[in-house]
Amino acid sequence: MNNSAIEVIGYDKCTGCYGCLNNCPVKGAIEFNKTEEGFYKPFLTEKCIQCGMCKKGCPVIKKVNSNLEENLEVYSCWSKDEEIVKNSSSGGIFSELAKEYLANGDIVFGAKWQDGEIVHCGISKLEELKELQKSKYLQSKVETSYLEVKKHLNAGKRVLFVGTPCQIAALNTIVNHENLVTVDLICHGIPSYSAYEKYIRENFNLNIKNVTVDFRNKDTGWENYNLTFKNKDQIIIKNNHRKDLWFRGFLTDTYLNKPCYNCEFRTLPRFSDITLGDFWGVPVEVKNSAGTSVVTINSKKGKELFVKISSNLEVKDVKWETALKGNPCLYNYKMDSSRREGFYKDFSDLSFEDLQKKHFPFPNKYIFFIRRVLSFVKTRVLRVIRGA
Ligand SMILES: Cc1cc2nc3c(=O)[nH]c(=O)nc-3n(C[C@H](O)[C@H](O)[C@H](O)COP(=O)(O)OP(=O)(O)OC[C@H]3O[C@@H](n4cnc5c(N)ncnc54)[C@H](O)[C@@H]3O)c2cc1C
C-alpha cells in the first residue's frame, strides 16, 4: 500500500522540503538522508505506522496557497544602510524585514552554515542576523523548523520565515497564522552536495565540514561578484563567479535537484507574502550598483510589513514585465536539464575538472567575443530604428 508521501510522489518529484517530517506524528519514522546525487530526501524507517499524515505536509500533494491578491506590486529597492547592502546578496531587503522583527523581540527563520552544510534555524537577537544574511547556494536542511514556527506563534510571538518557494509551500501546509509572514526567494534551484563535496575535496584537499563559502562577495561589485572559499576564517581562494568551475555547473543547471528543473512553486500566485530576488537587468534609472533587489508584494500581510520598513529603503515602482525580463525564474521557468544525465553517469569515473570540461565547458572566448559584439550592434541598431 502506498500510504506515505514519498511513495506517492517518488524521489524525482520530492524537493526535500521536510514538510512530511514536520507532519509525522511518530518520532524517528522518517529520516532525511543524502542521496547519491547529493540531495537530502526522506526515508521511511521501521517505525512508520503508515498513517498517511506525511501526505498532508507534502506540498506536491497538498497545495495551500493563502495569498491570492490580484494586484501584484513590483519594486526595485535597496536598504538605505550601505553596510547592510554590502553584507547582503542584493539590496539587503531581508535584513530590513528581519530588523523589524528582532527589534520587537520576535523571531526570524532563515538559513545558516553548520558543519559545512546549510540548515534552517530561528533567531531572536540582532547579533545573530549576520549568520542568516546572504544566499547560500546549497540545499538548506529544514529539520523541524516548521514545528518550531508553530511553537513560537502559539507562544504569542510574530514570526518571519524566509526560504525557497518549495519550503514556503511546505510551511503553508502546516501553519496558517495571522502573525506569520513568509518570504520566498526567486529561485534558480538547489545544486548537489555531492558535486560540491567532490569539487572541495579535489581542489582544496579538504572535507566540506571545514569549509564555508561567501557565495556573494561584493568586493568587485554586485553584478561581478566573487565566491570566497574559507577554511576556519582564512580565505583559501577567491574566484569570480563566472570563472569558478563549481559555480559554472550550478549556473548551467547541470546538477540541480530534479524537481527544480520544472518547479511548480515558482509560479503565480506566489505561495509567500513577499518575494525577493536580485534585480538582474535592472534599468539604470532604478538601479543601485552596490546591490538592487526586486521585490514583489503578494498579499495584504506582505504589504503591511513592507510599508512598515519603507522609511529604511529606497523604493522605485517597476512593471512586472521589466522584472521578469532579467529574472525568468520569477515565473514558471524551465531549467535546462540536457547535461544532467551525462554528468551523473560520469560522476564517479572522472575528476571534477574533467567532468567540467566534458559537460559544462566555458564558451570559446573568440565565439563569446563575437557574440557580445553582435549583441551590442543589434542593441544599437534597434535603438536607432525605435528612435526613427
Ligand atoms: C538557492 C538560491 C537560489 C537563488 N536563485 C536566484 C535567482 O535565480 N534569481 C534571483 O534573482 N535571485 C535568486 N536568489 C535570491 C537572491 O540570491 C537573494 O537571496 C535575494 O535577492 C535576497 O537578498 P537580500 O539582499 O534581500 O538579502 P540576503 O541577506 O542576501 O538574504 C538571503 C536570504 O535567503 C535565505 N537563504 C540563504 N540561503 C538559503 C538557502 N539555501 N535556502 C533557503 N533560504 C536561504 C537567508 O536566510 C536570507 O533570509 C536565490 C537564492 C537562493 C538561496
The ligand as a Gaussian input file, in Angstrom:
#p B3LYP/6-31G(d) Opt

LIG

0 1
 C       19.378000      28.675000      -3.771000
 C       19.043000      30.080000      -4.157000
 C       18.835000      30.406000      -5.490000
 C       18.531000      31.716000      -5.865000
 N       18.321000      31.999000      -7.195000
 C       18.024000      33.265000      -7.569000
 C       17.783000      33.583000      -8.952000
 O       17.898000      32.721000      -9.836000
 N       17.454000      34.856000      -9.270000
 C       17.332000      35.831000      -8.321000
 O       17.011000      36.964000      -8.674000
 N       17.529000      35.559000      -7.003000
 C       17.879000      34.303000      -6.608000
 N       18.072000      34.017000      -5.277000
 C       17.788000      35.073000      -4.282000
 C       18.901000      36.087000      -4.093000
 O       20.171000      35.471000      -4.203000
 C       18.828000      36.778000      -2.714000
 O       18.698000      35.803000      -1.714000
 C       17.644000      37.680000      -2.563000
 O       17.751000      38.692000      -3.526000
 C       17.574000      38.313000      -1.163000
 O       18.659000      39.133000      -1.000000
 P       18.755000      40.263000       0.121000
 O       19.856000      41.189000      -0.305000
 O       17.430000      40.855000       0.409000
 O       19.146000      39.523000       1.445000
 P       20.169000      38.390000       1.830000
 O       20.820000      38.779000       3.100000
 O       21.032000      38.004000       0.727000
 O       19.130000      37.240000       2.192000
 C       19.217000      35.932000       1.846000
 C       18.042000      35.214000       2.496000
 O       17.949000      33.920000       1.940000
 C       17.992000      32.926000       2.967000
 N       18.742000      31.797000       2.397000
 C       20.055000      31.785000       2.117000
 N       20.396000      30.608000       1.591000
 C       19.282000      29.853000       1.574000
 C       19.009000      28.518000       1.155000
 N       19.956000      27.728000       0.670000
 N       17.748000      28.059000       1.270000
 C       16.779000      28.846000       1.792000
 N       16.966000      30.117000       2.192000
 C       18.206000      30.611000       2.083000
 C       18.730000      33.596000       4.112000
 O       18.398000      33.030000       5.342000
 C       18.229000      35.026000       3.998000
 O       16.999000      35.128000       4.623000
 C       18.414000      32.731000      -4.872000
 C       18.654000      32.401000      -3.532000
 C       18.954000      31.091000      -3.161000
 C       19.198000      30.774000      -1.712000

